[in-house]
């Protein structure tokens, strides 16, 4: 079943639900209905898959690294994208890295997997997508 669009693909106005149907008893009801508020409706399929994996792995990035075969920085960036999409974008002052996170960034720099500029961005909280 397709996801109910929130906005009209033609004019971008808010969509309105006017018909509901029960496949079990073949009942149709016409009217004007408010769609249920779903804060996750703004996420695309890839973001929803990531979120479901995040929940299944109980928020443990080490388990997600194995399951999704992605690096820790990539996982962090994808989580930040989801937070932004949901309207929870942190202020630059609020971004604090743990000692472990800082060490991971420095290890990536030492291995040559990221540039000095990217390391500086990540250490200052200005993450960019991989």
C-alpha positions in Angstrom: 0.0 0.0 0.0 1.3 3.5 -0.9 2.0 6.2 1.7 -0.6 8.9 1.9 0.9 12.1 0.4 0.9 15.1 2.6 1.1 17.6 -0.2 -0.4 17.9 -3.7 2.2 16.9 -6.3 0.8 19.6 -8.6 0.4 22.7 -6.5 2.0 21.7 -3.2 -1.2 22.5 -1.2 -2.0 20.3 1.8 -3.9 17.2 0.8 -7.3 16.4 2.3 -8.7 13.0 2.9 -12.3 12.7 1.6 -12.8 8.9 1.4 -12.0 6.0 3.6 -12.5 2.3 2.7 -12.6 -0.9 4.7 -11.4 -3.9 2.5 -12.7 -6.4 5.1 -16.4 -5.4 4.9 -16.4 -3.4 1.7 -17.6 -0.2 3.4 -16.8 3.2 2.0 -17.3 6.5 3.8 -17.1 9.9 2.1 -16.5 13.1 3.9 -13.7 15.4 5.1 -11.3 13.7 7.4 -8.1 15.0 9.1 -5.3 12.6 8.4 -3.7 11.3 11.5 -0.6 13.2 12.5 2.5 11.2 11.6 5.7 13.0 12.3 7.6 10.4 10.3 5.7 11.1 7.1 8.4 13.5 6.0 11.1 10.7 5.9 11.9 8.9 2.7 12.2 5.1 2.4 15.9 5.1 3.1 15.5 7.2 6.2 12.6 5.0 7.5 14.7 1.9 6.9 17.6 3.5 8.9 15.2 4.5 11.7 13.7 1.0 11.9 17.2 -0.5 12.0 18.2 2.1 14.7 15.2 1.0 16.8 15.8 -2.8 16.2 19.5 -2.3 17.2 18.4 -0.4 20.3 20.3 2.7 19.1 23.6 0.9 19.3 25.8 2.1 16.4 28.2 -0.8 16.7 25.4 -3.2 15.9 24.2 -0.9 13.1 27.7 -0.8 11.6 27.6 -4.6 11.2 24.0 -4.8 9.9 24.2 -1.9 7.5 27.9 -2.2 6.6 28.4 1.5 7.2 31.0 3.4 9.1 30.3 5.2 12.4 30.6 8.7 10.9 28.2 7.7 8.1 25.7 6.4 10.6 26.0 9.6 12.7 25.5 11.8 9.5 22.4 9.8 8.5 20.9 10.1 12.0 21.6 13.9 11.9 19.8 14.1 8.5 16.8 12.4 10.1 16.8 14.7 13.1 16.9 17.7 10.8 14.1 16.3 8.7 12.0 15.9 11.9 12.8 19.5 13.0 15.2 18.6 15.7 18.3 20.3 14.3 20.8 21.0 17.1 22.4 24.4 17.4 26.1 24.4 16.7 26.7 25.2 20.4 24.7 22.1 21.4 26.9 19.6 19.4 29.3 18.0 21.9 31.5 15.0 21.0 32.5 12.4 23.5 36.1 11.5 23.9 35.5 8.2 22.0 33.9 10.1 19.1 36.9 12.5 18.9 39.3 9.6 18.9 37.4 7.9 16.1 37.6 11.1 14.0 41.4 11.4 14.7 41.9 7.7 13.9 40.1 8.2 10.5 42.4 11.2 9.9 45.5 9.2 10.8 44.5 6.4 8.4 44.0 8.9 5.7 40.3 8.0 5.4 39.2 11.7 5.8 41.0 14.9 5.1 42.2 17.4 7.8 39.4 19.7 6.8 36.8 17.0 7.2 38.3 16.1 10.6 38.2 19.7 11.6 34.6 20.0 10.5 33.6 16.9 12.4 35.4 17.9 15.5 33.7 21.3 15.5 30.3 19.7 15.0 29.9 20.7 11.3 29.2 17.2 10.0 28.7 16.7 6.3 27.2 13.6 4.6 29.6 11.0 3.2 
